[in-house]
Amino acid sequence: MPRSTALVAGPIDSKQARNHPARVDDDDLPRPRGDAASQLAREALDTYSQDELMERVTLLEAEIARVKAHHAAVAEKRKLADALFKPREPS
């Protein structure tokens, strides 16, 4: 039976860090400040026509609705997990 490489001690090669079992996933890191919303907030709007601005508003409102729906779904899953794993009260 092959041994797991996660428990084998040895030198860490920085060139192979992406394959190291203890590496941190990007999802675990804080989001960078230069995300898409921050970039949109800094964009000059002077060059947009009224129609283009309204199209942009429509797209942003759709994105807000998508984010809110995802937030609600995640909040519901968290609520169910909290209920499942809450400490039992002493009897």
Summary of the structure (lengths in Angstrom):
residues: 91
radius of gyration: 23.1
end to end distance: 46.8
largest distance: 68.0
contacts: 117
relative contact order: 0.05
helix: 57%
strand: 0%
